[in-house]
Amino acid sequence: KTVSEVIHDMTEGGADYCFECVGMVSLVQEAFASCRKGWGKTVVLGVAQPGSHLSLSSTDVLCSGKTLTGTLFGGLKPKSDVPILAQRYLDKELRLDEFVTHEMKFD
């Protein structure tokens, strides 16, 4: 079975959201195929090789109700958003420390 077939079986119809973070066109296609018809959304974060071309069936794009979108830096606007995020972290509203599971020293 393909990854998308396994995901469709596991989720009884496809994932609501799929994220491609590697930068491989084949994985963008697999992520799009893994999304649920009607409202599934594929978000592309990975940067593919220059000159790479994405090939999707126009029927799949137009008639599936799925969305395919790209994002640059997660939609973050550094000039305005970074100071807000930093303040939220300092105010302990943004609990990032919980994501740190291990620390290693550089020699």
N, CA, C and O atoms as CSV, one atom per row, in Angstrom:
chain,resi,resn,atom,element,x,y,z
A,1,LYS,N,N,0.838,-1.196,0.000
A,1,LYS,CA,C,0.000,0.000,0.000
A,1,LYS,C,C,0.876,1.250,0.000
A,1,LYS,O,O,1.987,1.252,0.529
A,2,THR,N,N,0.349,2.305,-0.604
A,2,THR,CA,C,1.057,3.590,-0.566
A,2,THR,C,C,0.807,4.256,0.782
A,2,THR,O,O,-0.084,3.850,1.529
A,3,VAL,N,N,1.589,5.270,1.083
A,3,VAL,CA,C,1.401,6.026,2.320
A,3,VAL,C,C,-0.012,6.599,2.374
A,3,VAL,O,O,-0.678,6.532,3.407
A,4,SER,N,N,-0.464,7.163,1.255
A,4,SER,CA,C,-1.802,7.771,1.250
A,4,SER,C,C,-2.893,6.727,1.476
A,4,SER,O,O,-3.897,7.021,2.125
A,5,GLU,N,N,-2.716,5.521,0.957
A,5,GLU,CA,C,-3.702,4.462,1.195
A,5,GLU,C,C,-3.746,4.079,2.674
A,5,GLU,O,O,-4.824,3.883,3.236
A,6,VAL,N,N,-2.585,3.975,3.295
A,6,VAL,CA,C,-2.525,3.654,4.724
A,6,VAL,C,C,-3.193,4.760,5.537
A,6,VAL,O,O,-3.962,4.478,6.456
A,7,ILE,N,N,-2.905,6.015,5.202
A,7,ILE,CA,C,-3.507,7.140,5.927
A,7,ILE,C,C,-5.016,7.157,5.740
A,7,ILE,O,O,-5.753,7.405,6.694
A,8,HIS,N,N,-5.485,6.898,4.529
A,8,HIS,CA,C,-6.935,6.845,4.292
A,8,HIS,C,C,-7.577,5.746,5.131
A,8,HIS,O,O,-8.662,5.942,5.678
A,9,ASP,N,N,-6.918,4.589,5.240
A,9,ASP,CA,C,-7.444,3.497,6.062
A,9,ASP,C,C,-7.453,3.876,7.542
A,9,ASP,O,O,-8.438,3.640,8.242
A,10,MET,N,N,-6.351,4.464,8.016
A,10,MET,CA,C,-6.228,4.817,9.434
A,10,MET,C,C,-7.224,5.886,9.855
A,10,MET,O,O,-7.716,5.874,10.983
A,11,THR,N,N,-7.520,6.809,8.947
A,11,THR,CA,C,-8.355,7.967,9.293
A,11,THR,C,C,-9.775,7.857,8.755
A,11,THR,O,O,-10.580,8.776,8.912
A,12,GLU,N,N,-10.076,6.735,8.124
A,12,GLU,CA,C,-11.395,6.512,7.528
A,12,GLU,C,C,-11.757,7.608,6.527
A,12,GLU,O,O,-12.852,8.168,6.568
A,13,GLY,N,N,-10.812,7.905,5.624
A,13,GLY,CA,C,-11.120,8.846,4.552
A,13,GLY,C,C,-10.050,9.865,4.242
A,13,GLY,O,O,-10.160,10.579,3.245
A,14,GLY,N,N,-9.028,9.958,5.051
A,14,GLY,CA,C,-7.952,10.910,4.781
A,14,GLY,C,C,-7.764,11.901,5.913
A,14,GLY,O,O,-8.654,12.105,6.739
A,15,ALA,N,N,-6.600,12.507,5.934
A,15,ALA,CA,C,-6.262,13.471,6.984
A,15,ALA,C,C,-6.871,14.832,6.676
A,15,ALA,O,O,-7.009,15.213,5.514
A,16,ASP,N,N,-7.230,15.554,7.717
A,16,ASP,CA,C,-7.734,16.915,7.535
A,16,ASP,C,C,-6.606,17.851,7.107
A,16,ASP,O,O,-6.814,18.750,6.293
A,17,TYR,N,N,-5.408,17.634,7.661
A,17,TYR,CA,C,-4.238,18.457,7.332
A,17,TYR,C,C,-3.038,17.556,7.076
A,17,TYR,O,O,-2.800,16.601,7.815
A,18,CYS,N,N,-2.287,17.863,6.028
A,18,CYS,CA,C,-1.029,17.175,5.731
A,18,CYS,C,C,0.045,18.240,5.531
A,18,CYS,O,O,-0.193,19.265,4.893
A,19,PHE,N,N,1.218,17.985,6.077
A,19,PHE,CA,C,2.326,18.927,5.968
A,19,PHE,C,C,3.504,18.236,5.294
A,19,PHE,O,O,3.929,17.163,5.725
A,20,GLU,N,N,4.029,18.844,4.246
A,20,GLU,CA,C,5.225,18.342,3.576
A,20,GLU,C,C,6.360,19.259,3.988
A,20,GLU,O,O,6.354,20.447,3.664
A,21,CYS,N,N,7.334,18.713,4.702
A,21,CYS,CA,C,8.402,19.535,5.272
A,21,CYS,C,C,9.783,19.188,4.736
A,21,CYS,O,O,10.773,19.778,5.169
A,22,VAL,N,N,9.870,18.249,3.808
A,22,VAL,CA,C,11.158,17.740,3.348
A,22,VAL,C,C,11.661,18.454,2.106
A,22,VAL,O,O,12.860,18.694,1.968
A,23,GLY,N,N,10.755,18.795,1.204
A,23,GLY,CA,C,11.159,19.431,-0.045
A,23,GLY,C,C,11.238,18.463,-1.204
A,23,GLY,O,O,12.005,18.678,-2.142
A,24,MET,N,N,10.456,17.404,-1.152
A,24,MET,CA,C,10.415,16.430,-2.253
A,24,MET,C,C,9.055,16.503,-2.931
A,24,MET,O,O,8.017,16.355,-2.285
A,25,VAL,N,N,9.071,16.731,-4.235
A,25,VAL,CA,C,7.831,16.864,-4.995
A,25,VAL,C,C,6.966,15.612,-4.845
A,25,VAL,O,O,5.744,15.714,-4.740
A,26,SER,N,N,7.587,14.442,-4.835
A,26,SER,CA,C,6.809,13.202,-4.696
A,26,SER,C,C,6.064,13.161,-3.368
A,26,SER,O,O,4.977,12.590,-3.285
A,27,LEU,N,N,6.641,13.764,-2.324
A,27,LEU,CA,C,5.967,13.798,-1.025
A,27,LEU,C,C,4.839,14.824,-0.998
A,27,LEU,O,O,3.860,14.644,-0.274
A,28,VAL,N,N,4.964,15.892,-1.774
A,28,VAL,CA,C,3.850,16.844,-1.901
A,28,VAL,C,C,2.661,16.122,-2.524
A,28,VAL,O,O,1.526,16.263,-2.069
A,29,GLN,N,N,2.935,15.351,-3.568
A,29,GLN,CA,C,1.865,14.603,-4.234
A,29,GLN,C,C,1.246,13.583,-3.281
A,29,GLN,O,O,0.027,13.418,-3.254
A,30,GLU,N,N,2.074,12.908,-2.510
A,30,GLU,CA,C,1.580,11.913,-1.553
A,30,GLU,C,C,0.776,12.583,-0.440
A,30,GLU,O,O,-0.250,12.054,-0.011
A,31,ALA,N,N,1.233,13.736,0.027
A,31,ALA,CA,C,0.495,14.471,1.060
A,31,ALA,C,C,-0.869,14.904,0.538
A,31,ALA,O,O,-1.874,14.773,1.237
A,32,PHE,N,N,-0.907,15.419,-0.690
A,32,PHE,CA,C,-2.176,15.845,-1.283
A,32,PHE,C,C,-3.116,14.648,-1.427
A,32,PHE,O,O,-4.314,14.757,-1.163
A,33,ALA,N,N,-2.572,13.511,-1.844
A,33,ALA,CA,C,-3.385,12.296,-1.985
A,33,ALA,C,C,-3.878,11.792,-0.631
A,33,ALA,O,O,-4.902,11.113,-0.560
A,34,SER,N,N,-3.158,12.117,0.443
A,34,SER,CA,C,-3.517,11.661,1.787
A,34,SER,C,C,-4.624,12.481,2.428
A,34,SER,O,O,-5.206,12.062,3.428
A,35,CYS,N,N,-4.918,13.644,1.861
A,35,CYS,CA,C,-5.927,14.539,2.442
A,35,CYS,C,C,-7.344,14.058,2.167
A,35,CYS,O,O,-7.628,13.424,1.151
A,36,ARG,N,N,-8.207,14.378,3.094
A,36,ARG,CA,C,-9.623,14.034,2.989
A,36,ARG,C,C,-10.294,14.874,1.911
A,36,ARG,O,O,-10.075,16.082,1.819
A,37,LYS,N,N,-11.112,14.218,1.100
A,37,LYS,CA,C,-11.881,14.939,0.085
A,37,LYS,C,C,-12.898,15.832,0.777
A,37,LYS,O,O,-13.470,15.466,1.803
A,38,GLY,N,N,-13.113,16.997,0.205
A,38,GLY,CA,C,-14.094,17.931,0.742
A,38,GLY,C,C,-13.476,19.085,1.492
A,38,GLY,O,O,-13.881,20.233,1.307
A,39,TRP,N,N,-12.483,18.796,2.350
A,39,TRP,CA,C,-11.898,19.894,3.124
A,39,TRP,C,C,-10.430,19.682,3.505
A,39,TRP,O,O,-9.865,20.510,4.221
A,40,GLY,N,N,-9.805,18.611,3.054
A,40,GLY,CA,C,-8.407,18.373,3.400
A,40,GLY,C,C,-7.496,19.478,2.888
A,40,GLY,O,O,-7.710,20.033,1.810
A,41,LYS,N,N,-6.477,19.784,3.681
A,41,LYS,CA,C,-5.551,20.864,3.309
A,41,LYS,C,C,-4.117,20.357,3.402
A,41,LYS,O,O,-3.703,19.817,4.428
A,42,THR,N,N,-3.368,20.538,2.321
A,42,THR,CA,C,-1.948,20.200,2.288
A,42,THR,C,C,-1.151,21.491,2.335
A,42,THR,O,O,-1.370,22.397,1.532
A,43,VAL,N,N,-0.223,21.570,3.283
A,43,VAL,CA,C,0.627,22.747,3.435
A,43,VAL,C,C,2.059,22.334,3.112
A,43,VAL,O,O,2.595,21.401,3.709
A,44,VAL,N,N,2.669,23.033,2.166
A,44,VAL,CA,C,4.033,22.722,1.737
A,44,VAL,C,C,4.992,23.690,2.420
A,44,VAL,O,O,4.910,24.904,2.231
A,45,LEU,N,N,5.906,23.131,3.221
A,45,LEU,CA,C,6.928,23.915,3.903
A,45,LEU,C,C,8.313,23.635,3.340
A,45,LEU,O,O,9.180,24.509,3.361
A,46,GLY,N,N,8.526,22.425,2.838
A,46,GLY,CA,C,9.827,22.028,2.314
A,46,GLY,C,C,10.154,22.737,1.009
A,46,GLY,O,O,9.262,23.066,0.228
A,47,VAL,N,N,11.433,22.966,0.784
A,47,VAL,CA,C,11.889,23.646,-0.428
A,47,VAL,C,C,12.479,22.603,-1.370
A,47,VAL,O,O,13.485,21.968,-1.055
A,48,ALA,N,N,11.851,22.434,-2.519
A,48,ALA,CA,C,12.296,21.440,-3.501
A,48,ALA,C,C,13.501,21.956,-4.282
A,48,ALA,O,O,13.812,23.147,-4.258
A,49,GLN,N,N,14.167,21.045,-4.968
A,49,GLN,CA,C,15.302,21.397,-5.823
A,49,GLN,C,C,14.863,22.420,-6.864
A,49,GLN,O,O,13.745,22.332,-7.370
A,50,PRO,N,N,15.712,23.384,-7.193
A,50,PRO,CA,C,15.370,24.330,-8.262
A,50,PRO,C,C,15.048,23.575,-9.551
A,50,PRO,O,O,15.744,22.630,-9.922
A,51,GLY,N,N,14.000,23.999,-10.216
A,51,GLY,CA,C,13.587,23.358,-11.453
A,51,GLY,C,C,12.638,22.193,-11.264
A,51,GLY,O,O,12.177,21.613,-12.247
A,52,SER,N,N,12.333,21.832,-10.015
A,52,SER,CA,C,11.385,20.742,-9.760
A,52,SER,C,C,9.989,21.181,-10.166
A,52,SER,O,O,9.616,22.343,-10.002
A,53,HIS,N,N,9.225,20.240,-10.697
A,53,HIS,CA,C,7.861,20.542,-11.128
A,53,HIS,C,C,6.886,19.614,-10.427
A,53,HIS,O,O,7.115,18.409,-10.325
A,54,LEU,N,N,5.809,20.186,-9.950
A,54,LEU,CA,C,4.759,19.438,-9.278
A,54,LEU,C,C,3.697,19.058,-10.296
A,54,LEU,O,O,3.227,19.905,-11.055
A,55,SER,N,N,3.321,17.796,-10.314
A,55,SER,CA,C,2.319,17.326,-11.262
A,55,SER,C,C,1.136,16.742,-10.497
A,55,SER,O,O,1.269,15.739,-9.796
A,56,LEU,N,N,-0.011,17.377,-10.640
A,56,LEU,CA,C,-1.247,16.888,-10.030
A,56,LEU,C,C,-2.324,16.843,-11.095
A,56,LEU,O,O,-2.323,17.650,-12.024
A,57,SER,N,N,-3.227,15.914,-10.962
A,57,SER,CA,C,-4.348,15.827,-11.886
A,57,SER,C,C,-5.256,17.035,-11.691
A,57,SER,O,O,-5.618,17.364,-10.561
A,58,SER,N,N,-5.624,17.694,-12.780
A,58,SER,CA,C,-6.516,18.855,-12.662
A,58,SER,C,C,-7.859,18.440,-12.065
A,58,SER,O,O,-8.487,19.226,-11.356
A,59,THR,N,N,-8.301,17.222,-12.343
A,59,THR,CA,C,-9.548,16.731,-11.755
A,59,THR,C,C,-9.413,16.627,-10.240
A,59,THR,O,O,-10.327,17.003,-9.506
A,60,ASP,N,N,-8.268,16.113,-9.767
A,60,ASP,CA,C,-8.048,16.008,-8.324
A,60,ASP,C,C,-8.041,17.378,-7.658
A,60,ASP,O,O,-8.547,17.538,-6.547
A,61,VAL,N,N,-7.473,18.354,-8.334
A,61,VAL,CA,C,-7.392,19.696,-7.760
A,61,VAL,C,C,-8.751,20.387,-7.794
A,61,VAL,O,O,-9.175,20.975,-6.799
A,62,LEU,N,N,-9.429,20.319,-8.922
A,62,LEU,CA,C,-10.676,21.072,-9.100
A,62,LEU,C,C,-11.896,20.421,-8.466
A,62,LEU,O,O,-12.800,21.122,-8.012
A,63,CYS,N,N,-11.937,19.107,-8.426
A,63,CYS,CA,C,-13.166,18.424,-8.012
A,63,CYS,C,C,-13.087,17.752,-6.645
A,63,CYS,O,O,-14.053,17.121,-6.216
A,64,SER,N,N,-11.969,17.873,-5.962
A,64,SER,CA,C,-11.813,17.149,-4.698
A,64,SER,C,C,-12.210,17.974,-3.482
A,64,SER,O,O,-12.482,17.418,-2.418
A,65,GLY,N,N,-12.245,19.298,-3.631
A,65,GLY,CA,C,-12.511,20.145,-2.474
A,65,GLY,C,C,-11.307,20.287,-1.565
A,65,GLY,O,O,-11.406,20.875,-0.488
A,66,LYS,N,N,-10.167,19.752,-1.989
A,66,LYS,CA,C,-8.940,19.855,-1.198
A,66,LYS,C,C,-8.240,21.176,-1.496
A,66,LYS,O,O,-8.493,21.814,-2.519
A,67,THR,N,N,-7.357,21.573,-0.585
A,67,THR,CA,C,-6.572,22.789,-0.760
A,67,THR,C,C,-5.088,22.439,-0.697
A,67,THR,O,O,-4.663,21.641,0.138
A,68,LEU,N,N,-4.313,23.041,-1.582
A,68,LEU,CA,C,-2.857,22.906,-1.578
A,68,LEU,C,C,-2.289,24.308,-1.465
A,68,LEU,O,O,-2.588,25.174,-2.287
A,69,THR,N,N,-1.474,24.529,-0.454
A,69,THR,CA,C,-0.915,25.861,-0.253
A,69,THR,C,C,0.543,25.755,0.188
A,69,THR,O,O,0.960,24.761,0.782
A,70,GLY,N,N,1.289,26.778,-0.111
A,70,GLY,CA,C,2.662,26.869,0.357
A,70,GLY,C,C,2.744,27.919,1.448
A,70,GLY,O,O,1.872,28.780,1.567
A,71,THR,N,N,3.788,27.839,2.231
A,71,THR,CA,C,3.961,28.831,3.282
A,71,THR,C,C,5.435,29.206,3.376
A,71,THR,O,O,6.311,28.356,3.222
A,72,LEU,N,N,5.692,30.443,3.621
A,72,LEU,CA,C,7.050,30.942,3.782
A,72,LEU,C,C,7.230,31.337,5.239
A,72,LEU,O,O,6.560,32.247,5.728
A,73,PHE,N,N,8.126,30.661,5.926
A,73,PHE,CA,C,8.361,30.907,7.353
A,73,PHE,C,C,7.085,30.746,8.177
A,73,PHE,O,O,6.911,31.426,9.188
A,74,GLY,N,N,6.192,29.851,7.751
A,74,GLY,CA,C,4.963,29.607,8.498
A,74,GLY,C,C,4.008,30.782,8.494
A,74,GLY,O,O,3.113,30.854,9.337
A,75,GLY,N,N,4.183,31.705,7.558
A,75,GLY,CA,C,3.317,32.878,7.500
A,75,GLY,C,C,3.712,33.950,8.514
A,75,GLY,O,O,2.996,34.934,8.694
A,76,LEU,N,N,4.837,33.758,9.162
A,76,LEU,CA,C,5.317,34.696,10.175
A,76,LEU,C,C,5.815,35.984,9.531
A,76,LEU,O,O,6.474,35.956,8.492
A,77,LYS,N,N,5.496,37.103,10.152
A,77,LYS,CA,C,6.029,38.400,9.729
A,77,LYS,C,C,7.063,38.802,10.784
A,77,LYS,O,O,6.704,39.336,11.833
A,78,PRO,N,N,8.344,38.545,10.508
A,78,PRO,CA,C,9.370,38.720,11.535
A,78,PRO,C,C,9.365,40.077,12.229
A,78,PRO,O,O,9.491,40.139,13.452
A,79,LYS,N,N,9.224,41.149,11.484
A,79,LYS,CA,C,9.326,42.482,12.085
A,79,LYS,C,C,8.260,42.712,13.155
A,79,LYS,O,O,8.547,43.308,14.193
A,80,SER,N,N,7.048,42.250,12.915
A,80,SER,CA,C,5.986,42.486,13.893
A,80,SER,C,C,5.734,41.284,14.805
A,80,SER,O,O,5.367,41.463,15.967
A,81,ASP,N,N,5.925,40.063,14.297
A,81,ASP,CA,C,5.555,38.881,15.075
A,81,ASP,C,C,6.611,38.431,16.076
A,81,ASP,O,O,6.260,37.982,17.167
A,82,VAL,N,N,7.895,38.538,15.738
A,82,VAL,CA,C,8.938,38.058,16.644
A,82,VAL,C,C,8.914,38.797,17.983
A,82,VAL,O,O,9.006,38.138,19.019
A,83,PRO,N,N,8.797,40.125,18.021
A,83,PRO,CA,C,8.714,40.789,19.325
A,83,PRO,C,C,7.504,40.333,20.154
A,83,PRO,O,O,7.600,40.207,21.375
A,84,ILE,N,N,6.388,40.089,19.501
A,84,ILE,CA,C,5.193,39.621,20.216
A,84,ILE,C,C,5.434,38.227,20.786
A,84,ILE,O,O,5.100,37.959,21.940
A,85,LEU,N,N,6.014,37.341,19.978
A,85,LEU,CA,C,6.293,35.986,20.441
A,85,LEU,C,C,7.320,35.987,21.569
A,85,LEU,O,O,7.182,35.232,22.531
A,86,ALA,N,N,8.339,36.821,21.460
A,86,ALA,CA,C,9.353,36.912,22.514
A,86,ALA,C,C,8.725,37.379,23.822
A,86,ALA,O,O,9.037,36.840,24.883
A,87,GLN,N,N,7.851,38.367,23.758
A,87,GLN,CA,C,7.196,38.864,24.967
A,87,GLN,C,C,6.279,37.799,25.567
A,87,GLN,O,O,6.215,37.648,26.787
A,88,ARG,N,N,5.583,37.074,24.725
A,88,ARG,CA,C,4.712,35.992,25.227
A,88,ARG,C,C,5.533,34.903,25.917
A,88,ARG,O,O,5.099,34.323,26.912
A,89,TYR,N,N,6.720,34.633,25.379
A,89,TYR,CA,C,7.601,33.658,26.022
A,89,TYR,C,C,8.054,34.181,27.384
A,89,TYR,O,O,8.010,33.453,28.375
A,90,LEU,N,N,8.486,35.433,27.433
A,90,LEU,CA,C,8.938,36.019,28.696
A,90,LEU,C,C,7.820,36.084,29.727
A,90,LEU,O,O,8.070,35.953,30.925
A,91,ASP,N,N,6.588,36.284,29.266
A,91,ASP,CA,C,5.423,36.334,30.157
A,91,ASP,C,C,4.894,34.939,30.489
A,91,ASP,O,O,3.871,34.798,31.160
A,92,LYS,N,N,5.594,33.915,30.016
A,92,LYS,CA,C,5.234,32.514,30.230
A,92,LYS,C,C,3.886,32.131,29.624
A,92,LYS,O,O,3.249,31.177,30.069
A,93,GLU,N,N,3.459,32.870,28.616
A,93,GLU,CA,C,2.244,32.523,27.872
A,93,GLU,C,C,2.566,31.518,26.770
A,93,GLU,O,O,1.711,30.726,26.373
A,94,LEU,N,N,3.792,31.556,26.286
A,94,LEU,CA,C,4.253,30.664,25.228
A,94,LEU,C,C,5.261,29.715,25.870
A,94,LEU,O,O,6.406,30.095,26.118
A,95,ARG,N,N,4.836,28.485,26.137
A,95,ARG,CA,C,5.628,27.552,26.931
A,95,ARG,C,C,6.504,26.687,26.023
A,95,ARG,O,O,6.173,25.534,25.745
A,96,LEU,N,N,7.600,27.239,25.572
A,96,LEU,CA,C,8.496,26.539,24.652
A,96,LEU,C,C,9.418,25.555,25.360
A,96,LEU,O,O,9.836,24.561,24.766
A,97,ASP,N,N,9.737,25.821,26.620
A,97,ASP,CA,C,10.681,24.971,27.345
A,97,ASP,C,C,10.200,23.524,27.440
A,97,ASP,O,O,11.014,22.609,27.560
A,98,GLU,N,N,8.896,23.312,27.387
A,98,GLU,CA,C,8.351,21.959,27.473
A,98,GLU,C,C,8.748,21.101,26.271
A,98,GLU,O,O,8.699,19.873,26.342
A,99,PHE,N,N,9.137,21.739,25.177
A,99,PHE,CA,C,9.527,21.000,23.982
A,99,PHE,C,C,10.976,20.524,24.045
A,99,PHE,O,O,11.379,19.680,23.244
A,100,VAL,N,N,11.754,21.039,24.966
A,100,VAL,CA,C,13.155,20.638,25.107
A,100,VAL,C,C,13.202,19.367,25.939
A,100,VAL,O,O,12.844,19.379,27.117
A,101,THR,N,N,13.640,18.275,25.332
A,101,THR,CA,C,13.704,16.996,26.040
A,101,THR,C,C,15.131,16.602,26.408
A,101,THR,O,O,15.337,15.846,27.357
A,102,HIS,N,N,16.118,17.106,25.668
A,102,HIS,CA,C,17.515,16.781,25.932
A,102,HIS,C,C,18.375,18.002,25.624
A,102,HIS,O,O,18.039,18.820,24.768
A,103,GLU,N,N,19.477,18.102,26.331
A,103,GLU,CA,C,20.447,19.156,26.044
A,103,GLU,C,C,21.817,18.512,25.899
A,103,GLU,O,O,22.156,17.580,26.628
A,104,MET,N,N,22.599,19.016,24.951
A,104,MET,CA,C,23.949,18.513,24.729
A,104,MET,C,C,24.902,19.694,24.679
A,104,MET,O,O,24.585,20.744,24.121
A,105,LYS,N,N,26.068,19.506,25.268
A,105,LYS,CA,C,27.073,20.564,25.245
A,105,LYS,C,C,27.944,20.412,24.005
A,105,LYS,O,O,28.231,19.303,23.555
A,106,PHE,N,N,28.354,21.547,23.469
A,106,PHE,CA,C,29.307,21.542,22.366
A,106,PHE,C,C,30.707,21.616,22.947
A,106,PHE,O,O,30.978,22.445,23.817
A,107,ASP,N,N,31.591,20.764,22.476
A,107,ASP,CA,C,32.981,20.786,22.962
A,107,ASP,C,C,33.833,21.648,22.078
A,107,ASP,O,O,35.031,21.791,22.324
